[in-house]
Each structure stands twice: as C-alpha cells, then as structure tokens.
Amino acid sequence: MSFQDLDRILHKELSIIAGSASPDLANRIASRLKAELIPAEVNIFTDGESKVRLTNVNGRNCIIVQSTYPPTDRHILQMLMMIKKCKDDGAAIVCTVIPYMAYSRQDKSFLDGEVVSIKLIANLLESLGTNIIVTVDIHNKDALSYFKINTKNISAIPSLANYVIDNMKLDKPLVISPDIGGIKRAEQFASVLGTEMIPLKKYRDRKTGQISITDGILDSGVNGRDVLIIDDMISSGMSVIKACELLKKNKSGQIYAICTHGLLLEDAKKKIRSAGVQDIITTNSIPSEFSKVDLSQDISEVLSYMMNT
C-alpha cells in the first residue's frame, strides 16, 4: 500500500455502527470520538432468523460495536451481517469492537473431537474482511493467537478498581481470585486498591461442569474484612457462590462480586445474593442493572490510536 493510499484511508470520515447487542455503548463511543452513529435496524422473524439493515456507509471507516452475549449465535450472525454490509459499501477500514467475545473459553480441544470454536470465529471475521478486532478482558489471551489481523485486548481492571475507590467504603478490603488462572487479574486489581490478594483453587469437571473450590490459605486474615471477589466473567455464578461459602466459613465481612462481563445466566443473580453477596458490579460490556462501569472511554482511547496508526 502506498503512502498516498494509506493517507486516503486514515482520513476517511468515521461511522460507528451500533449493533442490537450494544446500542448504548456504541452511542457513548460515537460521542467520545465525535463520529456519526448509525444504528443497525434489526428484525427477528418468527422462525428466529435475523434481518439487518444499514444505511450506506459509502466507503467510510467503520467501527462496528456488537457484544456477543446470549443469544450468542444470533448476536454473532448479526455482527457478521454488519461487517459484510460495510465491506459491500466499500468501507476503507472495518474495525469490529466485541466487548464480550463469545467462545473464547473454547480455545483448544479439551475433550477428543471438540471443535476449537474461537478459531472458527477468527476465520469468519477475517474472511469477511475485518481489519481490526478490539475486545475487553478476553477469557484466555491465547485465543487471540488464532487471529491473523490486528487485535487488541483491553483490560477493564483499572476502571473497575477505580470505581471501587470512588464509590465504595470498605473495611480493610481484601481481594480474592476464585481460581489460579485469575491471579494476575486479581493482583492488578489489588495493586490499584493498595491491598492484598488471596487466590482460591477451583476445580471444574470438564464433562459435568461442576465446580469445587478449596481455600488453602484463607486462614491468613479474612476475619472481619470486606472481600472483593474478582473475575473476568460471572456466568452461572457457581464460582462466586462456592467462594462465598468458604469466606463466610472464615467469618469475612461484606462480600462483593466484581467482574468485567456479567452474563448472570438464568437465576444466577438470585443465587449469588442468596449466598451472601452484598452487590454485583460489572461493566457495560453486557448491559444490565449491574453495569456500573462504563467502558466507552477505555475503548475510545484504543480506537483513536488504532484507527490512526
């Protein structure tokens, strides 16, 4: 690509495409970037099929914002339709912002014969002509190795931690990671708060999905302390519930569940509260009553850099 072609592409006008899964977040990003907002018109037919309609982007640079929380496959297909429409309209650059990246937990075959789902997602996005992928706290960073295009994984931990500092009054706060895999995330969170972190050991049966957690070193100082359970996502809530059982056993103070992606499937929020959690705090990667931390600034800063370099 010549310097003249690159300059032409980078100085195209910018459009933010708001997918049906993330209209508010897309609006906030468009406002921060001072870009045109184009809402996707989505109809769902009685047989479950989606129809997506967009106004013509006429060769502009496009940023599609679409999280892929449940109904996961529907949101993914709608995202692919939006990418296809932008490319058909001659979009110079298509950047797809997927705040919650579905299928990132299936980054390898855990059992014989399993499909590596995130590899398929990567192939689909690339084959349609996506130039840039931006996501937030992907479950396993190794999943990004399947993408051959420019990708960026944003950490929401500083924003979540700053929310706690600005809005919560805690008694000798202690950060808990519900499993070994989340230690770095929890350490980063604890560092911003200036407090300690304790990891728990979680075991998940690959076939049944049942979870068990052991405490290990909880007797080192939980008594009377307010606890922040930090994770990248809360799905069924079983990890949080099992952790609560141990924390209550060790006479902790108030317990808060904090995560980037609040899937909170079925009656998870009811079970979590019944287990003794004072509050659930999530980002708006998945919109809900618990989405108290806005990602638009973090995402906009990354987009401003990536779309101009």
C-alpha positions as a Markdown table, in Angstrom:
| # | Residue | x | y | z |
|---|---|---|---|---|
| 1 | Met | 0.0 | 0.0 | 0.0 |
| 2 | Ser | 1.4 | 3.4 | -1.0 |
| 3 | Phe | 1.7 | 6.3 | 1.5 |
| 4 | Gln | -1.0 | 8.1 | -0.6 |
| 5 | Asp | -3.4 | 5.2 | -0.3 |
| 6 | Leu | -2.7 | 5.0 | 3.5 |
| 7 | Asp | -3.3 | 8.7 | 4.0 |
| 8 | Arg | -6.6 | 8.5 | 2.0 |
| 9 | Ile | -7.8 | 5.6 | 4.2 |
| 10 | Leu | -6.9 | 7.2 | 7.5 |
| 11 | His | -8.6 | 10.4 | 6.7 |
| 12 | Lys | -11.9 | 8.9 | 5.7 |
| 13 | Glu | -14.9 | 10.0 | 7.8 |
| 14 | Leu | -15.7 | 7.7 | 10.7 |
| 15 | Ser | -19.0 | 5.9 | 11.3 |
| 16 | Ile | -19.9 | 3.9 | 14.5 |
| 17 | Ile | -22.3 | 1.1 | 13.7 |
| 18 | Ala | -24.5 | 0.3 | 16.7 |
| 19 | Gly | -25.3 | -3.4 | 16.8 |
| 20 | Ser | -28.5 | -4.5 | 18.6 |
| 21 | Ala | -26.5 | -6.0 | 21.5 |
| 22 | Ser | -24.6 | -2.8 | 22.3 |
| 23 | Pro | -26.6 | 0.3 | 21.3 |
| 24 | Asp | -25.8 | 2.4 | 24.4 |
| 25 | Leu | -22.1 | 1.6 | 24.4 |
| 26 | Ala | -21.9 | 2.4 | 20.7 |
| 27 | Asn | -23.6 | 5.7 | 21.3 |
| 28 | Arg | -21.2 | 6.6 | 24.1 |
| 29 | Ile | -18.2 | 5.7 | 21.9 |
| 30 | Ala | -19.6 | 7.8 | 19.0 |
| 31 | Ser | -20.0 | 10.7 | 21.3 |
| 32 | Arg | -16.4 | 10.5 | 22.6 |
| 33 | Leu | -15.0 | 10.1 | 19.1 |
| 34 | Lys | -17.3 | 12.8 | 17.6 |
| 35 | Ala | -18.3 | 10.3 | 14.9 |
| 36 | Glu | -21.5 | 9.6 | 13.1 |
| 37 | Leu | -23.7 | 7.0 | 14.8 |
| 38 | Ile | -25.5 | 4.5 | 12.5 |
| 39 | Pro | -28.0 | 2.2 | 14.4 |
| 40 | Ala | -28.5 | -1.2 | 12.8 |
| 41 | Glu | -32.1 | -1.9 | 12.1 |
| 42 | Val | -32.7 | -5.5 | 13.2 |
| 43 | Asn | -35.9 | -7.6 | 12.7 |
| 44 | Ile | -36.3 | -11.1 | 14.2 |
| 45 | Phe | -38.7 | -13.3 | 12.2 |
| 46 | Thr | -41.0 | -15.8 | 13.9 |
| 47 | Asp | -38.6 | -18.6 | 12.8 |
| 48 | Gly | -35.7 | -16.9 | 14.7 |
| 49 | Glu | -33.9 | -15.6 | 11.6 |
| 50 | Ser | -32.4 | -12.1 | 11.8 |
| 51 | Lys | -32.7 | -9.4 | 9.1 |
| 52 | Val | -30.2 | -6.5 | 9.4 |
| 53 | Arg | -30.4 | -3.2 | 7.5 |
| 54 | Leu | -27.8 | -0.4 | 7.5 |
| 55 | Thr | -27.7 | 2.9 | 5.6 |
| 56 | Asn | -24.9 | 3.0 | 3.0 |
| 57 | Val | -21.6 | 3.9 | 4.6 |
| 58 | Asn | -20.2 | 5.0 | 1.2 |
| 59 | Gly | -16.6 | 3.9 | 1.7 |
| 60 | Arg | -16.2 | 5.4 | 5.2 |
| 61 | Asn | -14.1 | 3.9 | 8.0 |
| 62 | Cys | -16.5 | 1.8 | 10.1 |
| 63 | Ile | -16.4 | 0.7 | 13.7 |
| 64 | Ile | -19.0 | -2.0 | 14.5 |
| 65 | Val | -19.9 | -2.3 | 18.1 |
| 66 | Gln | -21.5 | -5.6 | 19.0 |
| 67 | Ser | -21.1 | -7.7 | 22.1 |
| 68 | Thr | -21.8 | -11.5 | 21.7 |
| 69 | Tyr | -23.6 | -12.4 | 24.9 |
| 70 | Pro | -26.7 | -14.6 | 24.8 |
| 71 | Pro | -28.4 | -15.2 | 22.5 |
| 72 | Thr | -24.8 | -15.7 | 21.4 |
| 73 | Asp | -25.2 | -17.2 | 17.9 |
| 74 | Arg | -27.8 | -14.6 | 16.9 |
| 75 | His | -25.6 | -11.7 | 18.0 |
| 76 | Ile | -22.6 | -13.3 | 16.2 |
| 77 | Leu | -24.6 | -13.7 | 12.9 |
| 78 | Gln | -25.9 | -10.1 | 13.1 |
| 79 | Met | -22.3 | -8.9 | 13.6 |
| 80 | Leu | -21.2 | -10.8 | 10.5 |
| 81 | Met | -24.0 | -9.3 | 8.5 |
| 82 | Met | -23.0 | -5.8 | 9.5 |
| 83 | Ile | -19.4 | -6.5 | 8.5 |
| 84 | Lys | -20.5 | -7.8 | 5.1 |
| 85 | Lys | -22.7 | -4.8 | 4.5 |
| 86 | Cys | -19.9 | -2.4 | 5.4 |
| 87 | Lys | -17.4 | -4.1 | 3.1 |
| 88 | Asp | -20.0 | -4.3 | 0.3 |
| 89 | Asp | -20.4 | -0.5 | 0.7 |
| 90 | Gly | -16.7 | -0.1 | 0.1 |
| 91 | Ala | -15.7 | 0.7 | 3.7 |
| 92 | Ala | -12.0 | 1.5 | 3.8 |
| 93 | Ile | -11.4 | 0.1 | 7.2 |
| 94 | Val | -13.7 | -2.2 | 9.2 |
| 95 | Cys | -13.0 | -2.4 | 13.0 |
| 96 | Thr | -15.1 | -4.7 | 15.0 |
| 97 | Val | -15.5 | -4.0 | 18.7 |
| 98 | Ile | -16.6 | -7.1 | 20.5 |
| 99 | Pro | -16.6 | -6.1 | 24.2 |
| 100 | Tyr | -17.6 | -9.6 | 25.3 |
| 101 | Met | -16.0 | -12.2 | 23.0 |
| 102 | Ala | -18.1 | -15.4 | 23.0 |
| 103 | Tyr | -16.5 | -18.8 | 22.5 |
| 104 | Ser | -13.1 | -17.5 | 23.9 |
| 105 | Arg | -13.3 | -20.3 | 26.6 |
| 106 | Gln | -13.1 | -22.9 | 23.8 |
| 107 | Asp | -9.5 | -22.1 | 22.7 |
| 108 | Lys | -8.5 | -25.7 | 22.5 |
| 109 | Ser | -10.0 | -29.2 | 22.3 |
| 110 | Phe | -10.4 | -30.2 | 26.0 |
| 111 | Leu | -12.0 | -33.5 | 25.0 |
| 112 | Asp | -11.4 | -35.6 | 22.0 |
| 113 | Gly | -13.4 | -34.5 | 18.9 |
| 114 | Glu | -14.2 | -31.0 | 20.2 |
| 115 | Val | -14.2 | -28.1 | 17.7 |
| 116 | Val | -12.0 | -25.1 | 18.6 |
| 117 | Ser | -14.8 | -22.6 | 18.4 |
| 118 | Ile | -12.8 | -19.4 | 18.8 |
| 119 | Lys | -10.7 | -20.4 | 15.8 |
| 120 | Leu | -13.8 | -20.6 | 13.7 |
| 121 | Ile | -14.9 | -17.2 | 14.9 |
| 122 | Ala | -11.5 | -15.8 | 13.9 |
| 123 | Asn | -11.7 | -17.3 | 10.5 |
| 124 | Leu | -15.2 | -15.9 | 9.9 |
| 125 | Leu | -14.3 | -12.4 | 10.9 |
| 126 | Glu | -11.1 | -12.4 | 8.7 |
| 127 | Ser | -12.8 | -13.9 | 5.7 |
| 128 | Leu | -15.4 | -11.1 | 5.6 |
| 129 | Gly | -12.7 | -8.5 | 5.6 |
| 130 | Thr | -12.4 | -7.3 | 9.1 |
| 131 | Asn | -9.2 | -5.2 | 9.5 |
| 132 | Ile | -9.1 | -4.7 | 13.3 |
| 133 | Ile | -10.6 | -6.5 | 16.3 |
| 134 | Val | -11.0 | -4.9 | 19.7 |
| 135 | Thr | -12.2 | -6.9 | 22.7 |
| 136 | Val | -12.2 | -6.5 | 26.5 |
| 137 | Asp | -10.8 | -9.0 | 29.0 |
| 138 | Ile | -10.9 | -12.0 | 26.8 |
| 139 | His | -11.1 | -15.1 | 28.9 |
| 140 | Asn | -7.9 | -16.6 | 27.6 |
| 141 | Lys | -5.4 | -14.4 | 25.7 |
| 142 | Asp | -4.2 | -17.5 | 23.9 |
| 143 | Ala | -7.4 | -17.3 | 21.9 |
| 144 | Leu | -6.1 | -14.2 | 20.1 |
| 145 | Ser | -3.4 | -16.4 | 18.6 |
| 146 | Tyr | -6.0 | -17.6 | 16.1 |
| 147 | Phe | -6.5 | -14.1 | 14.7 |
| 148 | Lys | -4.1 | -13.1 | 11.9 |
| 149 | Ile | -5.3 | -9.5 | 11.8 |
| 150 | Asn | -4.6 | -6.6 | 14.2 |
| 151 | Thr | -6.2 | -7.3 | 17.6 |
| 152 | Lys | -6.3 | -5.5 | 20.9 |
| 153 | Asn | -7.5 | -6.9 | 24.2 |
| 154 | Ile | -8.3 | -4.1 | 26.7 |
| 155 | Ser | -8.1 | -4.6 | 30.5 |
| 156 | Ala | -11.1 | -3.2 | 32.4 |
| 157 | Ile | -9.5 | -3.9 | 35.7 |
| 158 | Pro | -8.2 | -0.3 | 36.3 |
| 159 | Ser | -11.6 | 1.1 | 35.6 |
| 160 | Leu | -13.3 | -1.5 | 37.9 |
| 161 | Ala | -10.8 | -0.8 | 40.7 |
| 162 | Asn | -11.2 | 3.0 | 40.3 |
| 163 | Tyr | -15.0 | 2.6 | 40.6 |
| 164 | Val | -14.5 | 0.8 | 43.9 |
| 165 | Ile | -12.2 | 3.6 | 45.2 |
| 166 | Asp | -14.6 | 6.3 | 44.1 |
| 167 | Asn | -17.9 | 4.8 | 45.2 |
| 168 | Met | -17.4 | 2.2 | 48.0 |
| 169 | Lys | -16.5 | 2.4 | 51.6 |
| 170 | Leu | -14.8 | -0.8 | 52.7 |
| 171 | Asp | -13.5 | -2.2 | 55.9 |
| 172 | Lys | -9.9 | -3.5 | 55.4 |
| 173 | Pro | -10.6 | -4.7 | 51.9 |
| 174 | Leu | -9.2 | -8.0 | 50.6 |
| 175 | Val | -9.2 | -9.1 | 47.0 |
| 176 | Ile | -10.0 | -12.8 | 46.2 |
| 177 | Ser | -9.3 | -14.6 | 42.9 |
| 178 | Pro | -11.7 | -17.6 | 42.7 |
| 179 | Asp | -9.2 | -19.6 | 40.7 |
| 180 | Ile | -5.5 | -19.7 | 40.0 |
| 181 | Gly | -6.0 | -18.6 | 36.4 |
| 182 | Gly | -7.2 | -15.2 | 37.5 |
| 183 | Ile | -4.3 | -14.4 | 39.8 |
| 184 | Lys | -2.7 | -11.7 | 37.6 |
| 185 | Arg | -6.1 | -10.0 | 37.1 |
| 186 | Ala | -6.7 | -10.0 | 40.9 |
| 187 | Glu | -3.2 | -8.9 | 41.6 |
| 188 | Gln | -3.6 | -5.9 | 39.3 |
| 189 | Phe | -6.9 | -5.0 | 40.9 |
| 190 | Ala | -5.4 | -5.3 | 44.4 |
| 191 | Ser | -2.4 | -3.2 | 43.4 |
| 192 | Val | -4.7 | -0.3 | 42.3 |
| 193 | Leu | -6.5 | -0.5 | 45.7 |
| 194 | Gly | -3.3 | -0.9 | 47.6 |
| 195 | Thr | -4.3 | -4.1 | 49.4 |
| 196 | Glu | -3.6 | -7.8 | 49.5 |
| 197 | Met | -4.9 | -10.6 | 47.2 |
| 198 | Ile | -5.6 | -14.3 | 48.0 |
| 199 | Pro | -6.2 | -16.9 | 45.3 |
| 200 | Leu | -8.5 | -19.8 | 45.7 |
| 201 | Lys | -8.2 | -23.2 | 44.0 |
| 202 | Lys | -11.1 | -24.0 | 41.7 |
| 203 | Tyr | -11.6 | -27.4 | 40.0 |
| 204 | Arg | -14.1 | -27.8 | 37.2 |
| 205 | Asp | -15.2 | -31.2 | 35.9 |
| 206 | Arg | -14.9 | -31.0 | 32.1 |
| 207 | Lys | -17.8 | -33.3 | 31.4 |
| 208 | Thr | -20.3 | -32.2 | 34.1 |
| 209 | Gly | -19.2 | -28.6 | 34.6 |
| 210 | Gln | -19.5 | -29.0 | 38.4 |
| 211 | Ile | -17.2 | -26.7 | 40.4 |
| 212 | Ser | -15.4 | -27.2 | 43.7 |
| 213 | Ile | -13.2 | -24.7 | 45.5 |
| 214 | Thr | -10.6 | -25.2 | 48.2 |
| 215 | Asp | -9.4 | -22.4 | 50.5 |
| 216 | Gly | -5.8 | -23.2 | 51.0 |
| 217 | Ile | -4.6 | -20.0 | 52.8 |
| 218 | Leu | -7.8 | -18.2 | 53.8 |
| 219 | Asp | -6.9 | -18.5 | 57.5 |
| 220 | Ser | -4.3 | -15.9 | 56.9 |
| 221 | Gly | -6.6 | -13.0 | 57.6 |
| 222 | Val | -10.2 | -13.0 | 56.2 |
| 223 | Asn | -11.9 | -12.5 | 59.6 |
| 224 | Gly | -13.9 | -9.3 | 59.6 |
| 225 | Arg | -12.5 | -8.0 | 56.3 |
| 226 | Asp | -14.7 | -6.8 | 53.4 |
| 227 | Val | -14.0 | -9.1 | 50.4 |
| 228 | Leu | -13.9 | -8.3 | 46.7 |
| 229 | Ile | -14.2 | -11.4 | 44.5 |
| 230 | Ile | -12.7 | -10.5 | 41.1 |
| 231 | Asp | -13.2 | -12.4 | 37.9 |
| 232 | Asp | -13.3 | -11.8 | 34.2 |
| 233 | Met | -16.9 | -13.1 | 33.9 |
| 234 | Ile | -19.8 | -14.4 | 36.0 |
| 235 | Ser | -21.9 | -16.9 | 34.2 |
| 236 | Ser | -23.8 | -19.4 | 36.4 |
| 237 | Gly | -22.4 | -17.8 | 39.5 |
| 238 | Met | -21.2 | -21.1 | 40.9 |
| 239 | Ser | -17.6 | -19.9 | 41.4 |
| 240 | Val | -18.8 | -16.9 | 43.4 |
| 241 | Ile | -21.2 | -19.0 | 45.4 |
| 242 | Lys | -18.6 | -21.6 | 46.3 |
| 243 | Ala | -16.1 | -18.8 | 47.2 |
| 244 | Cys | -18.8 | -17.2 | 49.4 |
| 245 | Glu | -19.3 | -20.4 | 51.3 |
| 246 | Leu | -15.6 | -20.5 | 52.2 |
| 247 | Leu | -15.5 | -16.8 | 53.0 |
| 248 | Lys | -18.5 | -17.0 | 55.3 |
| 249 | Lys | -17.0 | -20.0 | 57.0 |
| 250 | Asn | -13.9 | -17.9 | 57.7 |
| 251 | Lys | -16.0 | -15.1 | 59.1 |
| 252 | Ser | -15.4 | -12.5 | 56.4 |
| 253 | Gly | -17.1 | -9.1 | 56.4 |
| 254 | Gln | -19.3 | -8.0 | 53.4 |
| 255 | Ile | -18.7 | -9.7 | 50.1 |
| 256 | Tyr | -18.8 | -8.1 | 46.7 |
| 257 | Ala | -18.7 | -9.8 | 43.3 |
| 258 | Ile | -16.9 | -7.8 | 40.6 |
| 259 | Cys | -16.3 | -8.8 | 37.0 |
| 260 | Thr | -16.0 | -7.4 | 33.5 |
| 261 | His | -18.7 | -9.5 | 31.9 |
| 262 | Gly | -21.8 | -10.1 | 33.8 |
| 263 | Leu | -23.5 | -12.9 | 31.9 |
| 264 | Leu | -25.5 | -13.9 | 35.0 |
| 265 | Leu | -27.4 | -16.7 | 33.3 |
| 266 | Glu | -30.8 | -17.9 | 34.4 |
| 267 | Asp | -31.3 | -17.2 | 38.1 |
| 268 | Ala | -27.6 | -16.6 | 38.8 |
| 269 | Lys | -28.1 | -13.1 | 40.4 |
| 270 | Lys | -30.7 | -14.5 | 42.8 |
| 271 | Lys | -28.4 | -17.4 | 43.9 |
| 272 | Ile | -25.4 | -15.1 | 44.3 |
| 273 | Arg | -27.3 | -12.7 | 46.5 |
| 274 | Ser | -28.7 | -15.6 | 48.5 |
| 275 | Ala | -25.2 | -16.8 | 49.0 |
| 276 | Gly | -24.4 | -13.6 | 50.9 |
| 277 | Val | -23.0 | -11.2 | 48.2 |
| 278 | Gln | -23.8 | -7.6 | 49.1 |
| 279 | Asp | -23.6 | -6.3 | 45.5 |
| 280 | Ile | -22.6 | -7.3 | 42.0 |
| 281 | Ile | -20.6 | -4.8 | 39.9 |
| 282 | Thr | -19.9 | -5.3 | 36.2 |
| 283 | Thr | -19.0 | -3.2 | 33.1 |
| 284 | Asn | -21.5 | -2.4 | 30.3 |
| 285 | Ser | -19.9 | -5.0 | 28.0 |
| 286 | Ile | -23.2 | -6.7 | 28.8 |
| 287 | Pro | -25.9 | -4.3 | 29.7 |
| 288 | Ser | -27.8 | -5.0 | 32.9 |
| 289 | Glu | -28.8 | -3.4 | 36.2 |
| 290 | Phe | -25.3 | -4.2 | 37.5 |
| 291 | Ser | -23.4 | -2.4 | 34.6 |
| 292 | Lys | -21.9 | 0.3 | 36.8 |
| 293 | Val | -18.6 | 0.8 | 35.0 |
| 294 | Asp | -18.6 | 2.4 | 31.5 |
| 295 | Leu | -16.1 | 1.0 | 29.0 |
| 296 | Ser | -16.6 | 3.8 | 26.4 |
| 297 | Gln | -13.5 | 5.8 | 27.5 |
| 298 | Asp | -11.2 | 2.8 | 27.5 |
| 299 | Ile | -12.4 | 1.6 | 24.2 |
| 300 | Ser | -12.4 | 5.1 | 22.6 |
| 301 | Glu | -8.8 | 5.7 | 23.5 |
| 302 | Val | -7.7 | 2.4 | 22.0 |
| 303 | Leu | -9.8 | 3.0 | 18.8 |
| 304 | Ser | -8.4 | 6.6 | 18.4 |
| 305 | Tyr | -4.9 | 5.1 | 18.4 |
| 306 | Met | -5.5 | 2.0 | 16.3 |
| 307 | Met | -7.5 | 3.8 | 13.6 |
| 308 | Asn | -4.8 | 6.4 | 13.1 |
| 309 | Thr | -1.6 | 4.2 | 13.2 |
